[in-house]
């Protein structure tokens, strides 16, 4: 029997889905700024990173390794691309989950050219053997190639050309200290305010070849959860609505109508957010309830609820995380239009 694995035939549905995903990614990539001066928001990070890159250019050497942390969709991948572009270097892209063995990382490192930028997304998910290999590579620009097995194995050091690692993580607390300390520059990206998101939306509309009214851009910005990736996605959906059901104009009516169709409410909560709040308030009477139980009730994985819905709900004051579990705040009851319990009679008060 052959040990060669063959993929099952791709169905029509799978082909269509894959094509749609590729088109969506291509649309996102087209809206990414290429220069640091074009990057909207994060003024402190931009100023610090500009200083690091300019100093390295003046010295004629690669900059220190860069660690970017923050919630998804705030521009970590975009900044990695900008770093490579500003340096005039090529960008090698990989991710923590894709590197399961030290040999996988050694193969990538040994193929890097001098000055190249290696972007490792979700770097906190690197396997431990790969982490230990990366320590030496980042600090000494070498990898130890193991030749042989067992007692007769020996390590042969292989010199690497100078390069820059750009790591991105949504959970910086999971990074081991030895790895975190090897980054010469670390930056944390914060959620955007509505004014910066309005600039992102206006710029993206121009790149898409459409004109958007100011009040429509403001409407989309206020529903984008402080995240440029979501803002650009909602902008494209408003454009779709205006093209199919409207007169092509991206005005306030088009924005409100499109966002209603795609179930994004006036404060930016989507279907998953509202499901979490509704279950917490109705099924569990406001909590406290454990994450796993809450996730099962809404039909999602615990990680999805914790990383996608919960950060925004906590930040906006709709739920609170306590030692006993998740608890709905008074604001959550009010947003759902439900009668809230009397917090003044004891229990949780927010």
Secondary structure, 3 states (H helix, E strand, C coil): CCCCCCCCCCCHHHHHHHHHHHHHHHHHHHCCCCCHHHCCCCHHHHHHHHHHHHHHHHHCCCCCCEEEECCCCCCHHHHHHHHHHHHCCCEEEEEHHHCCCHHHHHHHHHCCCCCCEEEEECHHHCCHHHHHHHHHHHHHCEEEEEECCHHHCEEEEEECCCCEEEEEECCHHHCCHHHHCCCCEEEECCCCCHHHHHHHHHHHHHHCCCCECHHHHHHHHHCCCCCHHHHHHHHHHHHHHHHHCCCCCECHHHHHHHHHHCCCCCCCCCHHHHHHHHHHHHHCCCEEECHHHHHHHHCCCHHHHHHHHHHHHHHCCCEEEECCEEEECHHHHHHHCCCCCCHHHCCCCC
